[in-house]
């Protein structure tokens, strides 16, 4: 809306104080000789003559937009005065350029491409305002990747109306871009005030990758509050940004007809690579994405050292058809928080932390937080062999990914029966990661899966707090994982629901080293298989400490596989079968678990070696007494060795290691 000059009417007088009858008022853009329109109505829809001819009273009803340079002359073109920067009464917020000044109609039938291109050239260094009309601004493309509005340095584009590509076009268009892709631009801002960009590229197919908004090598840039429909590429694509970048409050819609299937938008928002110096901060916040091919993707792999800080927060991503909800590659110092991600179809992951993805080179990624996200139905229609996880970290053997916090996320229904799928999956060469306070329910395979390999172990992981429930396989699965802590009141409930493995468990541990399991509740794991334990150990495990856990109400025993553990501690666990059943004729007793001697088949002649730590307790009990049996205790307080004889059922010996020797603290029926 325009502002009136000198309300209620503009009036001019001559040097004698008389009305300037027939006077001429010229209007120019500030600082230039380019004519700028004035208007005869408050809505600024009727353009006045330039110059405006004053009536017999030296008056005219005139409205302007923003600032203007005004020159007043008499009827003989003699200049009376010049005002370099004048505005109408009321608030003025800048020197706008309107596409209507260059012939744009915005009527939905006139091709406004040339007018928009002229308008942005004229607005260089200022503001291009594309006002709302009763219809829309029609643009056309005769070749793929045609650039429509090319924004120069220090320029803002405000879109109130709708820009729409011709439905009949068979070539893609980039509606908004910067004008120097080689050297880049600075201080470019795109702001929607109800503005709509409709590329109509549902008819083009996938032959050409053309984002609706494509900015390359820009610094100090923002894109806010746009509605983007049906682009042939991502809705918004930023390639090799620098400085600060903000993408906020946009809606990317790949299915404006609500057909339930994406008809456009290859992706929602993508950030590709970085320049030197790279972006100091990238913020992607409060955007809505629906029915796009991929979600939000950020790749700095070509220049990780300059990747800067990345913040992705408060976005809603709904129905991604072929990719991931959020993918990042090569960034250090990042936060992904409070996003809502729903229904990631096909080969899809809710949040993917990707070390060599999106076509970039392999790179180390460290120092990140993934917190407070709500992820549901990731990989809902993935096929066999495809990824289908709520969150997946790490990928390749050539990188070093770590120092991450993954906390307080709610992850529901990851994967499907064909593809499988975990709530949270850590791949090889990930380390120093905290997985705390997550709620994971209904995963097709494991709630949390640490899937290392021999030589590429997963290391230094803390899993604490939270709840893992209704996983079809295991609540927690550890394979080739070293220096792991599980505890802090984490609950493993009702896992192992499906017939997808020979056995299912609350937690499954295989070939791990240095593991602390402390303060977990594993209960009601009632899988359909014959063995569903709270804890289960397989392969060869060393330095395993299991202290103060509640393993109750599970289908079979609370725990199994203790014979796979070569060293560690076993204390104060409730509801377990943490015993070593010794039936061999000879051999070494476990230092970790109580021993039950069964001499049904033969007499037992066993040896107990030196203890591992001060205060270690060892209990030995005869449970079947067909044959008298002996245990030789190394470094006993009375002799080295001291030989104890077990002859009757319930003969029991309890020892404690002082650091240098075993001492007897209880003896019931055992002879020396």
N, C-alpha and C positions, 0 to 999 in steps of 0.2 A: 504494500500500500504506500502511496506517495505522501509527502509532507508538503503542505501549502506554503508558498512564499508570502510573507507579510499578510497574515490572516486579517480580515476575511478576503481581501483582494490585494494583489500587487499593484502599487501605484508609484509612478515616477513623475518628477517635476523638473522644469527647466531651470536655468540659472536665475531667472526672475521670480521663481516660486510658483510659476503657472503650471497646470497639468501639461505633461509631455504628450500632447496629442500626436498620434501617428508614430510615436517612438518605437524603437526596435530593440528587443531584448534577445541577445544571442547566448546560447548555452554550449559549453565545451566540457570535455573531460578535464579534470584538474591537471594542470601542468602540461597540457597538450593543446594542439589546434584541432583535435578531433571533435566533431559535433556530438553533443549528448542530448538525447530527447528530454523535453518537458512534456507535461500532460495537462489536459483540460478537465480531467475528472479525478476524484480522490482515489479511485481504484487503479489508476495509472494504466488504463486500457486504451484511451484515446490520445494519440500523440499529437501534440501541438505543432504548429509551424515553427520553423527555426530559421530566422528569428520570429519571436512572438510580436505581433503588431498591436500596440496599445490603442485603446479607443479614445474618443474625444476627451475623456476625463483622465487620460494617461493611465488607465487601469486595465488589468487582465486577471482572470482567474487561472492561476498556474500552480501545478503540482510537480514536485521533483522527487527523485529517489537518490538518496545519498548526497554526496557533495558534488557541486558543479562550479565551474569557472563561468562567471556571468559578465558580459560586456553590454552596457547600455549605450545606444546611439539615438540621435534624433532622426527625424524623417529624412534628412539629407545625408545620413550616415556619418555624422560628426560624433566622435566618441565623447560621451559625458563622463562615464566612470567604468572602472574594471574592479571586480572582486575576484581574487584568485581562488578562494575556497568558500563558497556559500552553500548553505543548506536551507531547506524549508524549515518552518517552525516545527517543534516537536523533536523527538529523538532521531538522530541519524547515526547509523552504525557502519558507515564505510562507503567507499566509492564503488558501487555495483556496476557491473555490465550485464545487460539483459540480452538474451539471444533474439528477442523481438526486434532489437535495434538493427539486426542484420538479416531480417526477413523471416525469422522463425514464426510459424503459425501455431504449433502445438494443437492442431485440429485432428490428428490421427490419420490424415490422408495426404497432406503436403509433406514431401521429403525435406526434413529439417537438417540433414547431415551437414551441408555446406554452411548453413547459418550458425550451427553450433560450433563448427570449426573456426569460423571467423570471430565468433564471440569470445572463445577462449584465447585466441591470439590477441584480441583487443584488451582482455582482462589481465594481461601479464603483470605480475606484481601487485594485483589487487584481488577483487572478488568477482567471480562469475556466479550470478544468481539465476537459476533455472526455475521460474515460478510455476506454480500449479495452474493448469488450464482445465477447461471442461473435458478435454480428451487427453491426448498424449503427444509427445514429440516423436515423430516417426524417423528412423534412421535406416540406412541401407548399406550393404556390403557387396562389392563386386569381386572381391578376392579374399581368401582366408586371411585372418589376422588383421583385417583393416582396422586402423586406429581412428577412432571418432573424435574424442575430446582429449587432446594432448596438452597436458598441464605443464607450464613453465615454472621456473623457480619462484618462490615466495608468493604463491598463488593459492587461493582457496576457492573451491567449487561447492556451492550450496545448492542442493537439489530438493525442490519442493514438489515438482511435478513428476511425471513418468516419462522415461525414455524407453522406446520399444523398437526392436528390430522388426523389419518386414517379415511376416510369416512366410512369404514366398521366397525369401533369400535362401540360397543353397550354399552360401559362403559365410564363414564365421566373422564376428566383429569383436574387437576389444573396445568396449564403450568408453572406459576411463583409463588413461595411462599418463605417464610423464613423457615429455617431449624430447628427452635426450637419453636414450638407452645406452649409449657408449660411455659418456662421461658422468652421467647421473644428474640428478636434480636434488635441490634441498628445499626444505620448508614448504612442502606440499600437503594440503589438507583437503579432505573430501568429507562433506558433512551432509547427511540427509535430514531434512525436516519433512518427513512423510514421503521422501523421494523413493522412486521405484526404478530399477534397471531390469528390463525384461528382454533377454537375448533371443527368445523364441527359437533356441537351437535344438529343441526336441526334434526338429525336422532335418537337422544336419547330420546326425549320427556322430561317430567317433573319429571321423577322418581328420579333424583339425582341432588342436588343443588351444582354445582361445578363452581365457578368463574374461569375466565381465569387467573386473578391475584388475589391471596388471601394472605393477610398478617395478621398475628395475633400477638398481643402483641409486636408491633414494636415501637421503638422510633427513632426520627430523620430519617425520611423516605421520599422518593419522588418517584412518578411514573409520567413520562412525555413522551409525544409525541409518544404514542403507537397507533396502529390501531388494535382493538380487534373485532373479528367477531364470532358470533354464539356460545357464551358460554352457558353452561347449567344453570349457575347462572348469577349473575351480571358480567358485564365486569371486573370491579375492585371492590373488597370487602376488606375493612380494618376493622378488629375486635379488639376492645379494644386497640386502639392506645394510645401512650403517646408521650411527647415531641412535636416536630414540625412535621407536615405532610403536604406535598404539592402534589396535584394531578392536573396536568396542561397539557393542549394541547393535550389531548387524543381524539381519535375518537372511539366511541362504536357503532358498526353497527349490528343490529339484523336482517337486511334484505339485505345482500350483493347482492342478485339476483334481487333486486328492484321489488319484487312481489307485494308490497303494504301491506303485512302482515308480522308481526314479525315471523321469523323462529328460532330465538335463542335469547340469552341475556335476562334472567329473569329480570334483571334490568341494569341500566347504571353504576352508581357508588354508593356504599353503605358504610356508616360508622356505625359500630355497637358498642354501649356501650363505656366505657372508663375505664382506669385503674387508680390506685392511685400511684403517682400523675398523673392526667390526662393530655391530650395534652394541651400544652400552646397555640398552635394555629393550626387550620386546615384551609388550603386554597384549595378550589376547583375552579379552574379558567380556562376559555378559552377552555373547553372541548366541543365536539360535540357528541350528542347522537341522534340516529335515529332508529325508529321502534324497540324499546325495550318494554318489558312488563311493567316496571316502569322506572321512571326517576332517579333523584338523591335523595337518602334517607340518612338521618343522625339521628341516635338515640343514645342519651346519657342517656337514662332513668334509667339505672342501677346504675349510679353514677353521678348524676347531679352536685353535688358540685365540681366535678373535670372535668366538661365538657369543660372548657377552652373557647377560642374564636373560632368562626366559621365564615368563610368568603366564600360565594358562589357567584362568580361574573363572568360575561362575557361568560356564557355557552349558547349553543344553544341546545334546547331539542325539537325534532320534532317527532311527532307521538308516543305517549305512549299509549299502548293498554289497560291496565287494572288498572293502578295505577295513581299516581299523577306526575306532572312535577317535583316539588321539595317538599320533605317532611322533616321536621325537628321535632324532639321530644326531650324534656328535655334539650335543650341547653339554657344557658344564655349568653348574650354578643355575638350577632350574627349580621351579615350583609348579606342580600340577595339582590344583586343589579345588574342591567344592564344585566339580563338574557333574552333570547328570548325563549318563550315556546309556541309551536304551536300544536294544535290538540291533546288534552288529551282525549282519548276516554273512553267509558263505565263509570264506577263509578270513575270519574277523576276530580281533582282539579288542577289548575295551580300551586299555591303555598299553601301548607298545613302546618300550624303551629299547632302542634299536641301534646297535653299535656300528653297523655298516650298511644301513638301509637307504632307501630312496635313491639308489644309484650312486651314492657317495662312497669315498674310500673308507676303509676300516679306521676306527678311531676310538680312543679311550674316552669314556664318559663317566664323570664322577660329580659328587656334591649336588645331590638333588633330593627333592621331597615330593612324594606322591601321597596326598593326604585328603581325607574327607570326601572322596568321590563316591558317587552312587552308580554302580555299573550293573546292568541287568541284561540277561539274554545275549551275551556275547557269543558269537559263533553259532547262532541259532539254527542256521541251515548249512553249516560247513560240511564238506564231504570228507571221505576217508583220506587221511594223511595231511589234512589241512589244520592250521592252527585255529584253536577255538578256546581262548582263555580270557579270564577277566582282566588280569594284568600279567604281562610277560616281560622279563628283564633279561638282557644279554643275548648273545647269539654266537659269536665266532671264536675260534681258538687264537686269533691274532690280536686280541684286544684285552684291556684290563678295565673292567667296569666295576665300580664300587663306590663306597661311602654314600649310601642312599638310605633314606627313611621312607618306608611304605607303611602308612599308619592310618587307622580310623576310617578305612574304606568299607563300604558295604557292597558286597559282590554276590549277586544272586544268579543261579541257573546258568552257569557257564557251560558251553559246549552242547553236544547232542549225542545220541546213541551211536551215530556213524563215525563222527570225528573224535569222540572223546572230549576232553577239555578239563582244565584245572582252574580253580579260582585264582590262585597266584602261582606262576611258574617261573623259577629261576633256572636259566641255562648255564652252560659251562663258563668258567672264568669270571663269575660274579663273586664279589667278596665285600666284607664290611657293610652288611645291609641289616637294617632293623625292620622287622615285620611285626608291628605291635598294634594291638587294639582293633584288628580287622574283624568284621563279621562276614563270614563266608558260608553260604547256604546253597545246597542243591547242585553242587558241581558234578559234571558227568563222570569225572574220574576222581582226582584228588582235590581236597580243599587247598592245601599248599604242597607244591611239588618242587623239591630241590634236586634237579636232574643233572648231576655231574657225571663225568666219566673218568676212568682211570687215567691219570696224568693231567686231567683238566678238571680238578675238583672244585667244588664250591666251598668257600671258606669264610669263617668269621661271620656267622649269621645268628641273629637273635630273633626268636619267635616268642612273643609274649602277649598276654592278655587276649581279649577277643573270644569269639565263639566260632567253631567250625562244625557245621551240622549237615546231615542228610547228603553227604557226598556219596556217590554211587560206588566209589572204591575206598580209598583211604582218606582219613581226615588230614594227616600229614604223611608225606612220603619223602624219605631221605635216601639218596643214592650217591655214593662217593662224595660225601659232604664231611668236611673236617672243621673242628672248632665251632661247634654249634651249641647254642643254648635254647632250650625249649622250656617255657614255664611261665611264671608270673600270672597264675590263675587263668591260663588258657583252658577252654573247655572243648572237648571233643565228644560230640553227642550224636548218636544215631547215624553213624557213618557205615559204609559197606552195605548199601541197599541192593545192589544189582548183581546178577550172575555174570560178571565180566572178568573175574579172576578166580584162581583156585582158592584163594583166601583173601579176606578183606579185614582191615584193621583201623583202629583209631589212629595209630601212628605206626608206620613201617620204616625200619632203619636197616640199611644194608651197606656194608663195606665203608663204615665211617670211623673217624678217628677224633678223639677228644670231644665228647658230647656230654652236656649236662642237661638232664631232664628233671625239672624241679617244680613242684607245685602245680601239676596239671590235673585236671579232672577228665578222665576218660570213662564215659558211662553210656550205657544203653546202645553200644555198637552191636547191633543185632543182625548182621548180614545174613543172606540166604545160604551162604556156604557153611560147611561144617565147622570151620574155625574162624571166628571173628573175635580178635583179642583187643584189649585196650592198647597194649604195646606189643610189637613183634620185631625181633632182631634176626637178621639173616646175613649170610656170608661171613666175613671176618671183621669184627668191630673191636677197637682198642680204646682204652681210657674212657669208659662209659660210666658216668655217675648218675644214678637214678635215686633221687632223694625226695621224700615227702609228697608222693603222688597218691591220688585216689583213683584206683582202677577197678571200678565196681559196676555190677549190673550188665556186664558184657555177655555175649552169647556163650562163649567158652571162657577159658581162663583169662584173668586180667592181663597176663603177659606170657610170652613164649620166646624160645630161641636163646636162652641165656648161655648155652654152650658156645655160641658164636662170639662171646665177649671174653677177651683175654685179660683185661685189666680194668679196674675202676672201683666204684663204690655202690653199695646197695643198702639204703637205710630208710627206715620209717615209711615204707610204702604200704598202702592198705589195699587188700583185695587182689593180691597177685599170687602167682605161683613161682615166686623168685627163689627157687631151690635148685641145687645141683643134685641130681639123682646119680649116685656113683655105684656102678655094678661091675666094673672091670676088676680083673684080678690084681692089677697094680696100676700106678699112675699118680699124677699130681692132683691134689684137690684144688678147687677154685678158691682164689683169695677174695672173691667178691661176694658170693652167695653162701648161705647156709648149705651144708652137705647132708644128704640123706643116704646112708649106706644100706644097700640092698644086697644081701649075701645069699639070695635064693639059689643062684646058679653056681657060685663059687665063693671061697673065702676071699676077702679083700685085704690087700697089703698096700696101703696108699701112703703118700708123703705130702706133708704140708710145708711149703717153703717159707722164707722170711716174709714178714708183712710189708705193706706198701706205704703206710702212713701211720703216724702216732694216733693211738686210740682206736685203731681198726679192730672190729669185733668179728670173731669167727666162731660159728656154732656147728658142731658135728653131732648127728643123731643116728642111731641104729633103728631102721624102720622094718626090716625083714632079717631075722636072725637064724637062718638055717645053718650058717657057718660062722664060727668065731672069726673076727677080723681085727686088723691092727692098723693104726695110723702113726707114722713116725713124724714128730713135730720138730722141725729144724729150729735151733736157737731157742729152746725152751729154757725157762728159768732154772730148772733142775738139772738138765743135761742137754747135750747136743749130739744126736737127737734124743728126745724123750719118746718112748714107744708106749702108746695107749692101746688097750685091748677092749673091744666092744663084743659082748657075748649075748646080751639080752635086748629084746625090743624095748625101745625108749631109753636105752643107755645114751646119755647126753653129756657132751663136753663143750664148755664155752671158754674161749681164749681171748686175750686182748694183747695187741702189739704195742710195746712201749717205745718203739723206735730202734731198739737193739735186740729185744727178745720177746717171746710169747710168755705171758703169765696166765695161769689158770684162775678164772674168776668164778667158775661153777663147774661141779662134777657130780653127775648122778649115775652111779653104777659102773663107771669106766675104770678099769684096773690099769695100774702102771707096773 
